[in-house]
Amino acid sequence: MDPSPRSGCAINAAVEVLGDPWSLIVLRDIMFGNRRHFRELIAHSEEGIATNILASRLKQLVAAGLLSRDDARRGQRVTYSLTEAGIQVLPIMVALGNWGLAHRDGEPRLRVRAALLRDGGPELVAAMMDELRELHLGIPRPDPDTPRPSKQLQAAYQTAMRDATGGLSDGDS
Amino acid sequence: MDPSPRSGCAINAAVEVLGDPWSLIVLRDIMFGNRRHFRELIAHSEEGIATNILASRLKQLVAAGLLSRDDARRGQRVTYSLTEAGIQVLPIMVALGNWGLAHRDGEPRLRVRAALLRDGGPELVAAMMDELRELHLGIPRPDPDTPRPSKQLQAAYQTAMRDATGGLSDGDS
């Protein structure tokens, strides 16, 4: 786990794990892009993360208990999964996205999902956490018949991409 | 303002300003401790921030539009105030505090306010943002007759201090 925290404050405790730009970006890509492997995280990085930074942040996030690492057998790729503590970072991501939407410009293509999460309110965030538990922890969703929030976010993203490019997109990101 | 962002993502935009442990800690102390001057921020720092780090973070937060700096006349101290964009960081602080409360241990004395904000829900957060607007921007609160959330947080803090020390405390922090 972590070394001794700088103080016993709850905000500081979170900041010591999450107060790093690349750690949050890596968690975002695992959470919203379902990128579970090192090479995917590198290849699709919008911010162009460097391999040594990615390697160090994955290691830190595993040590801090936000990710688990499925050690690969010979010839297989290592898979990273969110832990429950990692999944509970989602409300922080939503709060960060809300702030970015309100106070910074950006690309519509990359803002559409943040806007959906803002407008969906606590219910959508809770449903998305349930979907992440299904995907990363194998815990069935409480309402398996409801549509997965990721589908809704993906559809909104693809519509925005079509509007932006006038054509088709692979929808990955 | 900022240099060109690494991507047009709303979460990234927030992370580029706030994805730094000390920036968040400085904002927290201004927000919750109403420390508006350099020397107060140094003297009462729970995490022992260094003077050069504090100076650089205050500068960055002003440049990013989260703080405004009231340039002192000769012999007067510079006062820092939250801007509206800075005040709107409060929900991110609350989300960070919620995570820290759930996933890390800490000192009861320093956790009591995070717990109150968690349990008060969106209404308490909104009321506290109104109080920050009054304090930092001079905008009267919409309901001036309701008690100030800071009083409630302060009272809870002092009760926790008494419980922890069995005596009196100055209540500052």
Interface residues (C-beta under 8 A of the other chain):
Chain A: P5 R6 S7 G8 C9 A10 I11 N12 A13 A14 V15 E16 L18 G19 D20 P21 W22 S23 L24 I25 R28 E46 E47 G48 G65 A85 Q88 V89 P91 I92 M93 V94 A95 L96 G97 N98 W99 G100 L101 A102 H103 R104 D105 G106 E107 R109 L110 R111 A114 A115
Chain B: P5 R6 S7 G8 C9 A10 I11 N12 A13 A14 V15 E16 L18 G19 D20 P21 W22 S23 L24 I25 R28 E46 E47 G48 G65 A85 Q88 V89 P91 I92 M93 V94 A95 L96 G97 N98 W99 G100 L101 A102 H103 R104 D105 G106 E107 R109 L110 R111 A114 A115
